[in-house]
Amino acid sequence: MPYLVCYDISSTKKRSKIAKELVNSGFVRIQKSVFIGMISSTGVSLLAKRLQALMGHKTAGHDKIHFLKIHEQALLNMLMLGQEMDTRLLLGKDRYLIL
């Protein structure tokens, strides 16, 4: 299932660690603090625990991370201005073999 993950983290160090964890989990950055990726419900729970650990218990009062489940058709119909993203590839609808 596709998920959109966005965050507002005040610490640059924590922000970098969270972004790296999202990329390592297969997410693609679509904005500076917005990522999109395919992950199971169980995977989201595990990822949320890892990100919570990276945020730490002493977070600034306004630090937050949001997970939003997106319907595949909504993702495929997303209007993008500027640099586009191949949503079909992200969803595993198209596969490429580069030799």
Phi, psi and omega in degrees: 000134178286139177231144172256129178238127177226152183216160173225098184239127185284328183276123179299320180297313179294319179301316180296319179295320180293317178299317180297319179295320178295315178297317178296339179268006176095008179276154180245133179284126176247345172213174183303322181234029180228128181231154177225142180192166178265130181200148178282168177299320177296318179299323178296317180298316179293318178297318180300320178295318179294319180291323177299319178296321178291326177293325181082169181278336180261074178262154175298151185303336183255001178294136181201156174228134179242138175245126181232117176287133182242136174291138183305319182295323177297320179295316180295330181266006184299132176276126180237132174248140183087215182295124183270163180237141179277092183292329179295321178293318179300321180280355181080016179283327178241142178230142180238143174243116181254121181254000000 
